[in-house]
Amino acid sequence: MAATKSIYLWSSIDRIGNSVMTFGANIVLARLLDPADFGLLAMVAIFSSIAYNLSSCGMSDGLIHKPNPTEDDYSTVMVFNGVAGLFFAVLFIALSRPIANFFNQPPLVEIMWAIGICFFFQTLSFVQETRMRKKLDVKKIAMVRLSATFCAVSLGIWLAVAGYGYWGLVSCQIFLSFFLFVFYVAISRWFPRLRFSRTSFREMFGYGVNLMVAFIFNQISRNVSTFAIGRSAASSAGIFSQAQKMEDVPFTLTDSIFTWPFFAVAANEEAHDKRRTLCHDMLQWLSLLNVTMGMLLILVSAPVFHFLFGEKWDASIPVFRILVIFGIATTMKYFFQTVMKTYGMTPQIRNISIAEILLQISLLIIALPYGLEWIAASQCGALMLTLIVYIYYFIKIFKTSLSTFFKISLSPLVIPAIACVITGIGYHYVWNPSLLPLMSALATTAVFVALLIICWEMFPHPIYKKYRNMFLTRFFKK
């Protein structure tokens, strides 16, 4: 139990620290640069994300899923990742001119070169991180990621201040990949042998290939909208990308703090009944946390955007509000995928992911002429429909009744919904018209949180009592 708490503690330190630094850097860069600068990087994000997943082929998850991976297993995956990374680096460089011509954006040539080079270094760090994850050595992972992120964003901001424009954004990715590789090698003092085992490859690839396909389609789903928007206007792609980034930060944070380490925890638990308890508890917690956070984000979206970014980013606000729903659904999808990975159901994950992207592209084609908000809504619609399929498999795995599932996932949300409605009325009619953006956001947050605590104390839900008591015990243990 103590070991599990330590895993989530260091995972929280890692993800919160990284999110604070990247979020802060994004604010600074948004003030220094224009939406069109962000749009340039958003146009090619789909290529780098696809290459990222193709290079690992889900084999990192194969290493974690295997009870006792050997040195040959690690070395084989490392060699494969390095070769794949080199291939895609060359491919990025070769495609740089055609892609720039497609978007009619000459700067994309240099950007594609830069991302291709840094991508090679990124692939070399996959096995280093996976080995630490398998050993549940989350502390070392946190130290590496925090150090690399600090160095990368510092250099990126310096370039933007020095007048290098979009290179400040590109450089954050370049330096992050490079520093991750260097720091992983430095802190682990381990580098796999250059050996390639066909037996290990077949085993790891056999498990990971379906996840690779699923990951690729997940990334296409995430970036296809900005790709399509960028064909017409870089500034529109930047507006949509900024809304995505703001939505992505809090939900990626909860996903990486809880779902990311949860795979290793669940995979190491072999008893089915104990796994079911773990998964039910995590489902209830993620449902409560993400929906409550989403309600607050929608409430404070306008004053927060005005305060952080200024009026030039106002068009991102309605897109952001819609994408919050997408973020909630995405975190739940990743959780269900994690459960299915634990039980080896990778072909099903692959098939659902393919169906999702086909549905999303169909809806995107319909929504594209109607503007950014309709495009965001098309993303949400496709994801919500496929989420029903994930719920079906979750219920099937644990033989949970539909009523029990909804009781677990929806019962904690009654009080947050009530607090959201009351706070929204106060926001619109009481304090927002007369307060500056920062004060309005703080007042909204304070009222929402206060209402939550008061209502939960009056009508306590079991999950609230569990975590409240856990917090109070740790805080007053001395």
MARFI-21157 format. One record per residue (C-alpha): x, z, y; residue in one letter. Coordinates in steps of 0.001 Angstrom, whole numbers, plus 500000, padded with zeros to 6 digits. Example, Ala and Ser with C-alpha at 12.3 -4.5 7.8 and 13.67 -1.06 7.14 Angstrom:
2
512300507800495500a/513670507140498940s/
END
This chain:
478
500000500000500000m/502807500898502397a/504564497625501598a/501400495640502347t/500970497414505688k/504584496614506549s/503966492929505775i/501013492730508146y/502832494800510780l/505845492493510953w/503632489442510649s/501709490735513677s/504911491346515639i/506094487855514774d/502907486005515657r/501946488039518698i/505457487818520119g/505644484075519535n/502165483527520934s/502963485513524074v/506127483502524694m/504591480085523971t/501442480948525903f/503488482103528880g/505638478982528708a/502516476813528575n/501178478437531736i/504454477892533580v/504736474288532396l/501078473583533255a/501782474757536803r/504928472644537062l/503699469473535336l/500650467201535425d/497997466583532720p/499551463146532105a/502841464817531062d/500998466867528452f/499121463743527411g/502344461943526501l/503284464564523940l/499700464809522677a/499681461082521878m/502484461405519326v/501569464844517968a/499696463203515111i/502889461481513896f/505079464580513932s/502426466709512222s/501913464147509439i/505649463803508886a/505984467602508791y/503536467877505902n/504798464827504054l/508330466178504055s/507379469431502345s/504656467929500119c/503147471381499696g/506157472274497554m/506807475406499590s/503433476711498419d/504492475767494901g/507515478048495209l/505329480908496404i/502732480284493698h/505362480307490923k/505949483883489650p/509767483653489477n/511243480530491096p/514837479786490121t/517787478700492234e/517269475201490845d/513705475279492146d/514834476230495650y/517678473712495622s/515445470891494412t/512881471486497147v/515663471761499742m/517214468432498706v/513838466722498698f/512932468111502132n/516279467022503593g/515950463463502269v/512358463232503427a/513285464636506838g/516053462063507268l/513684459273506221f/511053460259508752f/513627460748511489a/514737457143510996v/511115456003510751l/510221457727514030f/513085455981515768i/512123452600514294a/508480452999515341l/509222454280518837s/508942450885520554r/505728449726518790p/504033453062519498i/505075452965523161a/503674449440523411n/500429450483521719f/499816453187524308f/501455451202527115n/503658454229527821q/507419453384527924p/508499457085528000p/507222457431524431l/510298455551523180v/512638458369524187e/510150461046523115i/509863459564519614m/513660459439519309w/513946463082520315a/511204464301517986i/512668462286515098g/516076463930515490i/514724467464515796c/512371466893512899f/515297466502510508f/516588469967511423f/513103471394511030q/512797470232507424t/516050472001506530l/514539475368507432s/511477475090505164f/513102476532502042v/514881479270503992q/511534480530505287e/509771480053501949t/512384482106500122r/511834484989502550m/508043484658502258r/508276484808498478k/510263488024498751k/507756489278501349l/510683489732503744d/508494489197506779v/510781491281509011k/513616488747508829k/511186485872509393i/509911487606512514a/513438488134513859m/514313484464513345v/511118483046514811r/511118485315517853l/514756484534518655s/514307480793518192a/511147480671520287t/512742482626523127f/515732480284523271c/513566477150523031a/510993478002525713v/513669479286528081s/515543475992527926l/512301474008528169g/511203475810531330i/514658475375532839w/514447471605532326l/510982471474533901a/512135473491536921v/515155471209537234a/512799468238537633g/512979466628534185y/509189466438533895g/507765465970530409y/511196466643528904w/510450470328529450g/507620470018526927l/509558467851524487v/512583470108524658s/510587473140523558c/509981471393520230q/513529470056519921i/515270473343520601f/512793475333518494l/513509473230515394s/517254473429515927f/517346477169516592f/515072477919513629l/517496476172511298f/520566477900512748v/519023481378512812f/517555481139509305y/520944480268507885v/522613482999509963a/520266485827509047i/519823484971505366s/523467484031504766r/522023481849502026w/522074478119501546f/520874476461498326p/523176474409496187r/522876470654496477l/521260470261493066r/518205468288492098f/516288469138488930s/513704466645487753r/511924469387485832t/511647471579488916s/510578468624491034f/507771467667488660r/506535471254488565e/506666471864492321m/505387468407493208f/502591468665490651g/501285471791492358y/502032470741495922g/501005467082496089v/497310467878496473n/498087470431499161l/500262467838500877m/497325465440501060v/495075468236502326a/497619469309504947f/498055465735506146i/494341465271506614f/494096468670508308n/496688467525510830q/495014464159511311i/491792466044511921s/493550468201514498r/495220465353516393n/493099462247515897v/491021462968518994s/493973463117521404t/495388459997519741f/492159458105520379a/491785459468523921i/495403458655524801g/494764454959524188r/492690454878527385s/494252457534529657a/497205459906529387a/495594462376531788s/492431462631529638s/494584463234526558a/496377465967528503g/493093467608529523i/491861467626525925f/495256468771524646s/495338471703527072q/491890472813525911a/493134472582522319q/496229474622523105k/494225477367524768m/491814477467521846e/494617477255519320d/496635480235520560v/494252483107519684p/492927481607516440f/496327480534515182t/497414484076515942l/494747485655513724t/495312483038511028d/499059483588510960s/498840487378511129i/496308487727508317f/495711484518506332t/499344483313506258w/500795486441504587p/497554486966502632f/498444484032500340f/501612485763499148a/499771489082498768v/496877487541496796a/499203485373494687a/501191488457493665n/497977490260492604e/497143489042489084e/494014491152488403a/490893489114489236h/488746492106490236d/491384493376492646k/491763489882494091r/488015489711494649r/488064492996496526t/490992491822498641l/489261488523499435c/485902490096500264h/487553492584502618d/489561489835504298m/486470487621504657l/484570490368506419q/487466491241508692w/488223487640509674l/484563486915510321s/484241489903512626l/487539489380514403l/487299485641515030n/483649485460516074v/483996488459518401t/487106486987519957m/485393483603520293g/482481485136522191m/484840486792524644l/486848483586525136l/483728481644526040i/482680484332528513l/486014484428530364v/486961480747530051s/486213479668533644a/487971482506535531p/490934482456533135v/491502478710533537f/491157478967537326h/493625481830537532f/496225480516535093l/496252476763535699f/494503475960538968g/491779473470539800e/493576470427538358k/492722471689534851w/489007472435535467d/487940469532533258a/489414471413530280s/486948474321530571i/483808472798528954p/485968471175526255v/487604474535525565f/484246476273525140r/483178473788522486i/486546473924520732l/486260477716520436v/483608477082517797i/486034474685516120f/488715477392516174g/486455479977514528i/485470477536511795a/489084476432511275t/490343479963510642t/487591480495508088m/488435477149506440k/492085478148506117y/491038481432504547f/488876479677501944f/491709477223501262q/494060480166500726t/491704481666498153v/491414478318496369m/495221477872496413k/495569481254494754t/493439479994491869y/495209476631491662g/492250474622492986m/494425472187494918t/492584468976493857p/489361470368495321q/491143471220498597i/492488467670498710r/489089466084498133n/487319468212500730i/490032467482503304s/489705463732502757i/485924463933503114a/486295465983506295e/488566463508508072i/486404460539507060l/483363462315508458l/485245463332511594q/486493459811512308i/482964458463511861s/481575460990514335l/484521460401516684l/483793456675516869i/480225457489517848i/481238460147520406a/484210458380522009l/482248456461524704p/480442459611525862y/483386461672527077g/485577464616526116l/482805467133525462e/481095464878522937w/484437464253521263i/484996468002520931a/481477468413519525a/482162465708516931s/485154467720515683q/482996470812515317c/480207468973513522g/482460467514510844a/484192470835510216l/480975472849509995m/479578470504507355l/482698470715505180t/482800474484505629l/479611474638503561i/481525473155500615v/484306475747500955y/481721478525500944i/480245477076497749y/483631477261495982y/484302480779497283f/480983481970495868i/481700480165492592k/485172481696492162i/484012485288492534f/480447484817491228k/479158486258494483t/475478485756495308s/474610483854498462l/472854486887499932s/475927489056499299t/478168486459500933f/476063486344504076f/475794490121504140k/479586490397504004i/480297487715506601s/477363488005509037l/476356491665509100s/479312492711511311p/478329490123513952l/475040491622515171v/476558494036517666i/479112491521519068p/476222489077519649a/474238491720521554i/477296492671523624a/477953488998524392c/474411488385525697v/474416491477527910i/477906490730529267t/476978487092529913g/474006488134532025i/476182490500534027g/478875487847534450y/476517485224535860h/474343487424538069y/476356490507539023v/480142490380539390w/481428486816538982n/479937485376542213p/481727487996544310s/485064488491542532l/488313486563542381l/489004484802539039p/491428487422537705l/489180490352538584m/486156488551537155s/487954487962533843a/489106491592533674l/485625492905534517a/484036490686531875t/486519491803529244t/486098495477530120a/482294495328529980v/482292493396526694f/484736495760524987v/482955498839526323a/479603497603525049l/481134496861521647l/482571500351521274i/479433502116522542i/477121500132520261c/479420500524517260w/479643504270517807e/475848504458517972m/475295502114515011f/478603502088513130p/479269499252510710h/481432500124507656p/484209497718508649i/484301499196512153y/484498502720510748k/487243501663508348k/489572500261510985y/488655502839513615r/489518505658511230n/492696503864510159m/493771503534513791f/492914507114514696l/494703508455511628t/497891506551512454r/497696507388516168f/497103511120515710f/498988511602512438k/501501513834514172k/
END
